[in-house]
Amino acid sequence: MSIYRHIDCDDIPEKLIIRRTVTPEEAITTSLGPKITEDTSDGWHTFKELYHHRALLFSVIVSNYRDLCWKSKRHHDGKLLDWNFIVGIDTPWGQASYHYGMDYWDLFDCKVLERAPYYDGYSANESVARIARLSELEPSALGPRRFTEVLAGNRVCPNCGCILYADEMCCPDCNTEVISE
């Protein structure tokens, strides 16, 4: 439960404010304004479009840091997520994760866990900060990356996507070490 405070309450003395705990669903249908739906727009994008964009962008992070990522249909306590799943990354600075609808399951190519790792209580801002710090890591800091595709008998660098010939153990473009399975 969250406490929502109407913006006009800012000039009312604290002792006169009556607080009532409401659910997010109640909050969006009360005096706080119009109901927010997936079609709500800022004039450029709807929430549905932004949600889809976030899924695509996070899938790129997952594919580039596959060894650090996971997905699960259950929270750490074993609670089954009916219509969605959780996908996350264990960064050196802590975990970051998102919930997505099951139609996004195949977009995230990472290990599947019976239960998600324990949630450490991070906020949305902490999650984004942890993801942003991934740019501080060199590919070698993650250890050798494993190739995931074969094109015409050649391997593909999982970091930058260039074709590696049979005798190459290191990507000529991004210098990522590639080892065979």
Summary of the structure (lengths in Angstrom):
residues: 181
radius of gyration: 21.6
end to end distance: 47.2
largest distance: 75.3
contacts: 428
relative contact order: 0.10
helix: 31%
strand: 24%
